[in-house]
Amino acid sequence: MNFTEWFLFFLVIQVLHFLGTWKLYVKAGRKAWEAAIPIYNGIVLMQIINRPKWWILLLFIPVINLLMFPIIWIETLRTFGFHKKLDSLLAIVTLGLYVFYINYATDNKLQCRQKFKAAF
C-alpha cells in the first residue's frame, strides 16, 4: 500500500470511530467534536474508561494492537454499564461495531461518573 492508500484507510477508521462513539463522549460529559480528532479522541476515551493514556501507544504497535482493540471495546462497554458476557462477546465478534448499537440504540449513562470526574 502506498501513502495515499494508508492515509485513506486511516481516515475511514477515524470517521468510523467518530460515528460509533460521539454520543458516548457526550454521555460521559465530553464534547462530540472530541471524538473526531485523531489521537486526541483516544486520549479522551482512555480518560472515560479510566485507563492510562500510554495505552494509546500500544494501539500503534503491530500485533499488540490486535489485542488492545478488543480490550478497549470491552472496557468501553463496561464503563457504560454493559457487563454481561454476551455484550463482550458481541463486541469481539462484530469487531467493535457493537459499540454503534450502544451509541445509538441505548440510553445508558456513564456508570463510573465519580471516578471520571475525579480524573480532572
N, C-alpha and C positions, 0 to 999 in steps of 0.2 A: 504494500500500500504506500502511496506517495503522501506527501504532506497534506495535500488538499483532501484526500480521502480520510485521513486521520482527523483533520480539523472538522470535516462534516460529521464524522462519527461522534466526536466529542460534543459537537453542537446538538446533535439529535439526543444524545444521552442527557445533556443539560436541560433540554426542553422537556423530555420525559420526566426527569426529576422534578422540575418545576410544576408540571401539570399534576403529578402524583402527590405532591406534598404541600402545596401552597396553603391549603386550608388547615392542614395540621400545624403549620407555622403560626397561623392566625389563632388557632385554638390554644396554642402554647403561649400566646401573648406577644408574639413577634409580628413583624410586618410581612405581608405577602411577597414584596419585592426581594426580601432576603433569601427566598428560595430560588431566585433566578440568577444570582451572582455566583459564578463558578468559584470553587474553593471556599469562599465565604459561606455558602449555603451548607457546606459540610461542617464548618466550624460551628455554625449556629445549631445544626442538627445534633452535633456532639454535646452541646450545652443542653439542648432539650432532653436528650436521652441520658444525661448525666454520665458521660464518658469522657475520657481525656482527649484533648484537642489533637494530640500527636497521633491518634488513630487515623487521622486524615492521611498522614504519610504512608500508612500501611495500605491504603487504597491504591497507591501508585506502584507498589511492588508486585511484579508478576507472581502468580501462584498464591501469594499471601492474600491478594485482593479477592481471589475466588473464595477464600474462607471468610474474609471480613464482611463482604456484602451481605451474605445471609445473616450473619450475626447482627449487623446494623438493622436489617429489615425486621428481625425478630425483636430486637430491643426497642425499635420504634413502635411496633405493635403493643408490646408490653407497657410502654410508657403511656399509651392511650387506653389501657385497660383491657387489652385482648391477651389474656394469659393462657388460654386453652391450647392444648397440644395441636388441635385441628387448625387453629389460626397460624401457629408456627409452621405446620406442615404446608398449609396453603401458600404461605409467603415463600417458602422454598420451592415448591412445585411450580408456582406461577412466576418464578424468577423475580420476585418483588412486586409484581403487578397487583398483588392482593392489597398493597398499600393504597392503590387507586380506590378500591372498594371502601377501605377505611376512611379515606379522604372525602369521598363524595356521598356514600350511602349511609354513613353512620353520623351520629351527633354526639359522640363521646368527647368528653373534656380531658384535658391533661390530668393524669392520675396522681402525679407526684408534684403538684404545684408548689408545695412548700420547699422542696429541695431545689426546684428550678429557680425560685425567687432568691433563695439563699446564695446561689451561684453568682449573683450580680451585686 
